[in-house]
Amino acid sequence: LDGAANRLAVRAADFYLTLGWATAYVLYAWAQYAQSGFWPYFFLDLSSWAAVGWYSLLIALFAAVYAMAVGGSALKARCAGLAVDGAALVPAPQPPPGATLPSARDALLQAGP
């Protein structure tokens, strides 16, 4: 809901930073368990082989939710006529009134070989 109300973009390039944050929390939970013997979430418990499945499922779900956020951000930009500039959405550049846009062929000819 917050993402629909602001001009911040969720970019695919930031996935590794977000994954690093989630990994840091898992490492913190492991350290907390080593210190106190308490797991904050049952699926982080490493005492059974089911943990392999839980961790795999968590990574897959995390990636899927992030992909949906990137898609939602792109859809928001397209619907609002915005362009991505860094991590913010800004109004897409518009030609001045009365100006004609060059055709794709003209643009290629101007670019040269």
Secondary structure as UniProt FT lines:
FT   HELIX           2..5
FT   HELIX           12..14
FT   HELIX           15..36
FT   HELIX           42..44
FT   HELIX           50..80
FT   STRAND          82..85
FT   TURN            86..87
FT   STRAND          88..91
FT   TURN            97..98
FT   HELIX           104..111
//
